[in-house]
Amino acid sequence: MFDGFYKGKSVLVTGHTGFKGSWLALWLHELRAHVTGFALPPNTEPNHFDLIELKNMVHHIEGDIRDLQAVTQAFDKANPEIVFHLAAQPLVRDSYEDSKTTFDTNIGGTVNVLEAIRHCPSVKSAVVVTSDKCYENREWVWGYRENDPMGGHDPYSASKGATEIVCAAYLRSYFDKNGHGSPLGFATARAGNVIGGGDWAKDRIIPDCIRALSKGKPIIIRNPHATRPWQHVLDPLSGYLILAQRLAENPGHFSGSWNFGPVEGGQIRVLELAEKFIKAWGGGNIEIPPSQNKAPHEAHLLKLSIDKAMNELHWHPTLDSASAIDWTVEWYKAWDNKKQHLRAATINQIHEFEKKREVK
Ligand SMILES: NC(=O)c1ccc[n+]([C@@H]2O[C@H](COP(=O)([O-])OP(=O)(O)OC[C@H]3O[C@@H](n4cnc5c(N)ncnc54)[C@H](O)[C@@H]3O)[C@@H](O)[C@H]2O)c1
């Protein structure tokens, strides 16, 4: 899929103990890259990182992204050519409870990664993962474009909007100059809500479904009518991988910011997603508690325009929402029956995805 680009390359992934980062690190390993991961230990039980035994496949470094020295040391050890920065506090609700940790981790942590990149001559391209929530949300019915204003109502969204502004300043001030001998390919990637096997984060709909269904309990849905651009985790990850490759090949052209989301129609309501999940799982119930007036504000309507990535990167979503749900259920069924090797389950889906993408 990537014409052997990643084979033998040194790649640093921050946040490799998390949901998206563990899928990305395993995919890079399958592409024969030498992967170094930098993150805190996994913070859910169970978690994808342990279930796929990723520690045995990558150079695993435990450290805090808020610690500049620790981040710099990881770069010194890995000498990466490519960097994917995913480490973050990614939950809106947690950001209301602990805004300082969210801002320190998401903005300050990214500044540390950018400083390490600045002083690491081996880096040829870097992708910083932010979020679709970085945009000033106007509850528009149409999709946000890359040049729409940044914003953020809650601390998480604001931290991602601010991260975007910080990244744009580093790009203009340092990375498109000749500090590295040649310009560095540098971009931010904004994706919507992702689903897939191996996520157990709190306050996310699929982990909530799986926690309830595996115990035979009803799924409690607090925000049934919120609409999100759901995607299978492999779709945005394929975008990040294509982007980092293009950045290394032609930094001047591809540096900037990129949206990765589903095609029109992939935006479905939380309630609909849970109903489809139950159908694919083969049973289960939903409970909607009376609306809580004191619940913290969350965006209701959020869409991304993906025209830029489709036209310029030739990236496109590979799985529609029905397939994304089926693949997710298939993975959790493998986990639920306890007999299957879960690294194999993840790798099978990666290979299946690559095949589907080739024929599209
Ligand atoms: N999951 C989604 O739907 C979604 C949607 C849009 C954007 N994102 C973004 O994608 C990225 C990955 O999200 P995820 O869903 O995999 O989250 P996750 O919580 O599963 O993983 C987060 C990772 O960041 C690491 N991390 C957190 N604080 C750290 C610190 N102080 N020092 C070092 N490492 C730290 C964790 O150890 C973990 O490896 C995040 O930047 C998130 O904001 C996720």
The ligand as a Tripos MOL2 file, in Angstrom:
@<TRIPOS>MOLECULE
LIG
   44    48     1     0     0
SMALL
NO_CHARGES

@<TRIPOS>ATOM
      1 N1        -10.3640    8.1990   19.7020 N.am      1 LIG1
      2 C1        -10.9550    9.1700   19.0270 C.2       1 LIG1
      3 O1        -12.1350    9.0580   18.6480 O.2       1 LIG1
      4 C2        -10.1950   10.4120   18.6370 C.ar      1 LIG1
      5 C3        -10.8350   11.3700   17.8190 C.ar      1 LIG1
      6 C4        -10.1380   12.5210   17.4390 C.ar      1 LIG1
      7 C5         -8.8320   12.6940   17.8690 C.ar      1 LIG1
      8 N2         -8.2300   11.7570   18.6740 N.ar      1 LIG1
      9 C6         -6.8380   11.9990   19.0830 C.3       1 LIG1
     10 O2         -6.0570   10.8500   18.7460 O.3       1 LIG1
     11 C7         -5.0280   10.6890   19.7080 C.3       1 LIG1
     12 C8         -5.0700    9.2900   20.2960 C.3       1 LIG1
     13 O3         -6.3270    9.1070   20.9360 O.3       1 LIG1
     14 P1         -6.7760    7.7080   21.5570 P.3       1 LIG1
     15 O4         -8.2220    7.5850   21.3290 O.co2     1 LIG1
     16 O5         -5.8770    6.6380   21.0720 O.co2     1 LIG1
     17 O6         -6.5260    7.9800   23.1130 O.3       1 LIG1
     18 P2         -6.0140    6.9760   24.2570 P.3       1 LIG1
     19 O7         -6.4220    7.5730   25.5560 O.co2     1 LIG1
     20 O8         -6.4050    5.5860   23.9620 O.co2     1 LIG1
     21 O9         -4.4260    7.0910   24.1370 O.3       1 LIG1
     22 C9         -3.7350    8.2440   24.5790 C.3       1 LIG1
     23 C10        -2.2530    7.9580   24.5840 C.3       1 LIG1
     24 O10        -1.5800    9.1420   25.0500 O.3       1 LIG1
     25 C11        -0.7200    8.7670   26.0950 C.3       1 LIG1
     26 N3         -0.5740    9.8560   27.0580 N.ar      1 LIG1
     27 C12        -1.5670   10.5300   27.7180 C.ar      1 LIG1
     28 N4         -1.0020   11.4190   28.5640 N.ar      1 LIG1
     29 C13         0.3510   11.2890   28.4280 C.ar      1 LIG1
     30 C14         1.4640   11.9180   29.0300 C.ar      1 LIG1
     31 N5          1.3170   12.8780   29.9510 N.pl3     1 LIG1
     32 N6          2.7080   11.5270   28.6740 N.ar      1 LIG1
     33 C15         2.8840   10.5430   27.7390 C.ar      1 LIG1
     34 N7          1.8680    9.9090   27.1360 N.ar      1 LIG1
     35 C16         0.6210   10.2940   27.4790 C.ar      1 LIG1
     36 C17        -1.3680    7.5580   26.7560 C.3       1 LIG1
     37 O11        -0.3940    6.8500   27.5280 O.3       1 LIG1
     38 C18        -1.8430    6.8130   25.5320 C.3       1 LIG1
     39 O12        -0.7680    6.0970   24.9790 O.3       1 LIG1
     40 C19        -5.2070   11.8020   20.7200 C.3       1 LIG1
     41 O13        -4.3720   12.8890   20.3670 O.3       1 LIG1
     42 C20        -6.6640   12.1840   20.5760 C.3       1 LIG1
     43 O14        -6.9150   13.4960   20.9930 O.3       1 LIG1
     44 C21        -8.8930   10.6270   19.0640 C.ar      1 LIG1
@<TRIPOS>BOND
     1     1     2 1
     2     2     3 2
     3     2     4 1
     4     4     5 ar
     5     4    44 ar
     6     5     6 ar
     7     6     7 ar
     8     7     8 ar
     9     8     9 1
    10     8    44 ar
    11     9    10 1
    12     9    42 1
    13    10    11 1
    14    11    12 1
    15    11    40 1
    16    12    13 1
    17    13    14 1
    18    14    15 2
    19    14    16 1
    20    14    17 1
    21    17    18 1
    22    18    19 2
    23    18    20 1
    24    18    21 1
    25    21    22 1
    26    22    23 1
    27    23    24 1
    28    23    38 1
    29    24    25 1
    30    25    26 1
    31    25    36 1
    32    26    27 ar
    33    26    35 ar
    34    27    28 ar
    35    28    29 ar
    36    29    30 ar
    37    29    35 ar
    38    30    31 1
    39    30    32 ar
    40    32    33 ar
    41    33    34 ar
    42    34    35 ar
    43    36    37 1
    44    36    38 1
    45    38    39 1
    46    40    41 1
    47    40    42 1
    48    42    43 1
@<TRIPOS>SUBSTRUCTURE
     1 LIG1         1 GROUP 0 **** ****
